Amino acid sequence: MKKVIKVILIIVVIAGVGNILFSKDVNIVDYSDPGYDTALYWPVPGHYKLTQGLHSGGAIDVGDGRIENEPLHAAMGGTVTHTYHCTLNHEGEMSDCNGFGTGLVIAGDDGRTYQYAHLFPGSMPAYVYEGARIEAGQHIGAVGNTGNSTGPHLHFEISTNSFWNNEEIDPQDEIYKDVY
């Protein structure tokens, strides 16, 4: 009996570590709680696994085996400042769009900049263009595998001074709510 419990405990520990392999948990709250009116929207509802925690440029990568072509939502409302329509995957190269692939940058209403990269080709709706107003939680595209990418995931950054983040704001430290 002791051996069985020990094996089960080891399996539970390994399974738990797999879910937080690269990072701490993402802070998702009950969206209906009025105390969280200022929370950001989680950009890919239902997908919380980080394939890479905070890495160069202050970004996180959100991905799992079922994330490709899943809807993407704006974490914060604001104005679209850049769009990229680079439809090819070129792992290991920075050729088109600096490795960004299909994606966009939003100057948020909170004064910060939000970057979304490696979107599915052609997934940005017609209302997503440079200069467009986007509301928090609004659909802005779908997760893909374009640009310098090793597989389907969302590269998500938050910065305060540019869309090429040179300071480390860890998106994992934010409070998020889901889009319902």
C-alpha positions as CSV (number, residue, x, y, z in Angstrom):
1,M,0.0,0.0,0.0
2,K,2.8,2.4,0.9
3,K,4.5,1.8,-2.5
4,V,1.2,2.5,-4.4
5,I,0.7,5.8,-2.5
6,K,4.3,6.7,-3.2
7,V,3.9,6.0,-7.0
8,I,0.6,8.0,-7.1
9,L,2.2,10.9,-5.3
10,I,5.2,10.9,-7.7
11,I,2.7,10.9,-10.7
12,V,0.7,13.8,-9.2
13,V,3.9,15.8,-8.6
14,I,5.2,15.2,-12.1
15,A,1.8,16.1,-13.7
16,G,1.7,19.3,-11.6
17,V,5.2,20.3,-12.7
18,G,4.3,19.8,-16.3
19,N,1.6,22.4,-16.1
20,I,4.0,25.1,-14.7
21,L,7.1,23.9,-16.5
22,F,8.4,27.4,-17.3
23,S,6.5,29.8,-15.1
24,K,4.2,30.5,-12.2
25,D,0.5,30.3,-12.5
26,V,-1.5,32.9,-14.6
27,N,-3.8,34.9,-12.4
28,I,-7.4,34.4,-13.8
29,V,-10.2,35.8,-11.7
30,D,-14.0,35.6,-11.8
31,Y,-14.9,38.1,-14.5
32,S,-18.2,39.0,-12.8
33,D,-16.5,40.2,-9.6
34,P,-16.8,44.0,-9.6
35,G,-13.6,44.3,-7.7
36,Y,-11.7,43.3,-10.9
37,D,-13.0,46.0,-13.3
38,T,-9.4,46.9,-14.1
39,A,-8.2,43.4,-14.8
40,L,-6.9,42.7,-18.3
41,Y,-8.6,40.1,-20.5
42,W,-6.7,36.9,-20.9
43,P,-5.9,36.9,-24.7
44,V,-6.6,33.2,-25.3
45,P,-9.6,32.1,-23.1
46,G,-9.4,28.4,-22.1
47,H,-5.6,28.2,-22.8
48,Y,-3.5,28.9,-19.8
49,K,-0.4,26.8,-20.4
50,L,2.8,28.7,-20.9
51,T,5.2,27.0,-23.2
52,Q,7.8,29.6,-22.3
53,G,7.6,31.9,-19.3
54,L,9.2,35.4,-19.3
55,H,11.9,35.4,-22.0
56,S,13.9,37.9,-24.0
57,G,11.9,41.1,-24.6
58,G,9.6,40.6,-21.6
59,A,7.2,38.2,-23.3
60,I,5.5,35.0,-22.5
61,D,4.4,32.3,-24.9
62,V,1.0,30.7,-24.5
63,G,0.5,27.3,-26.1
64,D,-0.8,23.8,-25.8
65,G,-1.5,21.0,-28.2
66,R,-4.9,22.5,-29.2
67,I,-4.3,26.2,-29.5
68,E,-3.8,26.6,-33.2
69,N,-6.5,28.8,-34.8
70,E,-8.1,29.5,-31.4
71,P,-9.7,33.0,-31.0
72,L,-7.5,35.8,-29.8
73,H,-8.8,38.8,-27.8
74,A,-7.4,42.2,-26.9
75,A,-6.1,42.2,-23.3
76,M,-6.7,46.0,-23.1
77,G,-8.6,48.4,-25.3
78,G,-6.7,50.9,-27.3
79,T,-5.4,51.9,-30.8
80,V,-3.7,49.6,-33.3
81,T,-0.3,51.0,-34.0
82,H,1.2,48.2,-36.2
83,T,-0.1,45.2,-38.1
84,Y,2.0,42.6,-39.8
85,H,0.7,40.2,-42.4
86,C,3.6,37.7,-42.8
87,T,2.1,34.4,-43.6
88,L,5.1,32.1,-43.7
89,N,6.8,30.1,-41.0
90,H,10.6,30.4,-41.0
91,E,11.8,28.9,-37.8
92,G,15.2,30.1,-36.9
93,E,15.2,33.1,-39.2
94,M,14.2,36.7,-38.6
95,S,13.5,37.5,-42.3
96,D,10.1,39.0,-42.7
97,C,8.5,41.2,-40.0
98,N,11.6,40.6,-37.7
99,G,10.3,37.1,-36.9
100,F,7.0,38.5,-35.7
101,G,4.9,36.7,-38.3
102,T,1.3,37.8,-38.6
103,G,0.5,40.0,-35.6
104,L,-0.4,43.4,-34.2
105,V,0.5,46.0,-31.6
106,I,-2.0,48.0,-29.6
107,A,-1.3,51.2,-27.7
108,G,-3.4,50.5,-24.6
109,D,-5.8,52.8,-22.9
110,D,-3.6,52.3,-19.7
111,G,-0.6,53.8,-21.4
112,R,1.1,50.5,-22.0
113,T,1.8,48.7,-25.3
114,Y,0.4,45.2,-26.1
115,Q,2.1,43.0,-28.7
116,Y,0.6,39.8,-30.2
117,A,2.7,37.7,-32.5
118,H,2.7,34.5,-34.6
119,L,-1.1,34.7,-35.4
120,F,-2.8,32.4,-37.9
121,P,-2.5,33.8,-41.5
122,G,-5.5,35.9,-42.5
123,S,-7.1,35.7,-39.1
124,M,-7.2,39.4,-38.2
125,P,-10.7,40.8,-38.9
126,A,-11.1,43.7,-41.4
127,Y,-11.7,46.1,-38.4
128,V,-8.1,45.4,-37.2
129,Y,-5.9,47.9,-39.1
130,E,-3.4,50.6,-38.1
131,G,-5.3,53.5,-36.4
132,A,-8.3,51.3,-35.5
133,R,-9.9,51.5,-32.1
134,I,-10.1,48.1,-30.4
135,E,-12.1,47.4,-27.2
136,A,-10.8,45.3,-24.3
137,G,-11.8,41.7,-24.9
138,Q,-12.6,42.3,-28.6
139,H,-11.7,39.5,-31.1
140,I,-8.5,40.5,-32.9
141,G,-7.3,37.3,-34.6
142,A,-6.4,33.6,-34.0
143,V,-3.3,31.9,-32.7
144,G,-1.0,30.6,-35.3
145,N,2.6,29.6,-36.2
146,T,3.9,32.3,-38.5
147,G,7.3,34.1,-38.4
148,N,10.2,32.7,-36.4
149,S,8.1,30.2,-34.5
150,T,8.7,26.6,-33.4
151,G,5.0,25.7,-33.2
152,P,1.5,27.2,-32.7
153,H,1.5,29.7,-29.8
154,L,0.8,33.3,-28.9
155,H,3.8,35.5,-28.2
156,F,2.4,38.1,-25.8
157,E,4.2,41.2,-24.5
158,I,3.4,44.2,-22.4
159,S,5.7,47.2,-22.4
160,T,5.6,50.9,-21.4
161,N,7.7,52.6,-24.0
162,S,7.6,50.8,-27.3
163,F,6.4,47.6,-28.9
164,W,9.9,46.1,-28.8
165,N,10.0,45.7,-25.1
166,N,13.3,46.6,-23.6
167,E,12.2,46.5,-20.0
168,E,10.9,43.4,-18.3
169,I,7.2,43.7,-17.5
170,D,6.2,40.1,-16.7
171,P,2.7,39.5,-18.2
172,Q,2.4,36.7,-15.6
173,D,2.2,39.3,-12.8
174,E,-1.0,40.9,-14.2
175,I,-4.5,40.0,-13.1
176,Y,-6.7,38.7,-16.0
177,K,-10.3,37.9,-16.6
178,D,-11.7,35.6,-19.3
179,V,-13.9,36.7,-22.2
180,Y,-17.3,35.0,-21.9
